[in-house]
Amino acid sequence: MARRHPTSLRTSKQDIAAAKKAPQTAQTENPAYRLAFADDDFMTSEDTRGVRFQLEYLKTEFRLRERGIVSTVVLFGGARIPEPGKPAWAAKNEVQKRNLEAASRYYDEARRFAQLASQTSAASNFTEYVVVTGGGPGVMEAGNRGAADMGAPSIGLNIVLPHEQAPNLYVTPDLSFNFHYFATRKIHFLLRAKAVAVFPGGFGTLDEFFETLTLIQTGRMDRIPVVLFGKHFWDKVINLQALAEAGTISPTDPELFSIVDTAEEGWAVVRDFYKLPETEEPDWLGG
C-alpha cells in the first residue's frame, strides 16, 4: 500500500527486512526479539484477539474507502443452490437433489437482481448501490456474476471455513476479502447497506437475515429495504406472524421485510423506497 504522506522515517517493512539480517545469536533467535507486528505467534495469540478484530475491520474499510464505495446492495443466500443446468453438487439424497435443482431458478433471479442494482450503480460511477455477497458459490456467485455482466465492480466477503471456500471468479479481485471472524464480516455486510436481498439458504442465511431484522427492529440501524425471494420457500421455513400473535414481537414487525418472487419485483421495492428514477431495464445477459 502506497504511503499517503512523504516522510523521512523508516518504514516497518524496512525494519522487518533489517531485523532478518541481524547476526544469529541467542538473543536475536529468541521470540522476544521479534518485532511485535512481525511475530506470528504474538499476533495470533489469545491476548491479541482484540487487535485482530480491529485489523480485520480496518483492512476492508481502508480498501473500500480508497475505492470510494459509499453504499452497497447486499445479497445473502445459499452456497448450495446450483446454476440452472448444473448438477446439484451439495445434494446428499434424491430429495435434496430434486429440491436444489428446482431452487436453481433463484440463481438466475439473484443474477438479474444484481444486474439491476449495478445498472443503478453505474449512474454514480459505481460508488453507490455496489453489489456485495459472501464471495462464495451459489447465490453469492450469481450476485457477483450479475454485476460482472454489467461491467460493474462487486465485493466478496469470504470467510475461512473448515471446508475450503474459494472466492468465486466473478468477484472484483481487489474487492475480494477474507475473514477469520464472522462478527467483523457482518459489520462490513451492513455498514454501507442500502438494501438487503435474502434468497433461499441455510443456517448462515437465516443468521444474516435475523441479525439484519434485529438491528432494524431495535433501532440500531436505519430502516432499509429487506427483500425475501421465494414466497413458497419462506412460507414453509419461517412464520413470523406466529411470533406476532404470540406477542414476542410487535404486530408490525413482519412489515420490516417484503417477500417477492422475481428480480424485477425485488428491485421495485428498493427503487420505490428510495424514490429512484426508473431506468430502462437492461437486456437479460445470461449465458
C-alpha positions, 0 to 999 in steps of 0.5 A: 500500500502506497504511503499517503504522506512523504516522510523521512522515517523508516518504514516497518517493512524496512525494519522487518527486512533489517531485523532478518539480517541481524547476526544469529545469536541467542538473543536475536533467535529468541521470540522476544526479539521479534518485532511485535507486528512481525511475530506470528505467534504474538499476533495470533495469540489469545491476548491479541484477539482484540487487535485482530478484530480491529485489523480485520475491520480496518483492512476492508474499510481502508480498501473500500474507502480508497475505492470510494464505495459509499453504499452497497446492495447486499445479497445473502443466500445459499452456497448450495443452490446450483446454476440452472443446468448444473448438477446439484453438487451439495445434494446428499439424497434424491430429495435434496437433489430434486429440491436444489435443482428446482431452487436453481431458478433463484440463481438466475433471479439473484443474477438479474437482481444484481444486474439491476442494482449495478445498472443503478450503480453505474449512474454514480460511477459505481460508488453507490448501490455496489453489489456485495455477497459472501464471495462464495458459490451459489447465490453469492456467485450469481450476485457477483456474476450479475454485476460482472455482466454489467461491467460493474465492480462487486465485493466478496466477503469470504470467510475461512471455513473448515471446508475450503471456500474459494472466492468465486471468479466473478468477484472484483479481485481487489474487492475480494476479502477474507475473514477469520471472524464472522462478527467483523464480516457482518459489520462490513455486510451492513455498514454501507447497506442500502438494501438487503436481498435474502434468497433461499439458504441455510443456517448462515442465511437465516443468521444474516437475515435475523441479525439484519431484522434485529438491528432494524427492529431495535433501532440500531440501524436505519430502516432499509429495504429487506427483500425475501425471494421465494414466497413458497420457500419462506412460507414453509421455513419461517412464520413470523406472524406466529411470533406476532400473535404470540406477542414476542414481537410487535404486530408490525414487525413482519412489515420490516421485510417484503417477500417477492418472487422475481428480480424485477419485483425485488428491485421495485421495492428498493427503487420505490423506497428510495424514490429512484428514477426508473431506468430502462431495464437492461437486456437479460445477459445470461449465458 
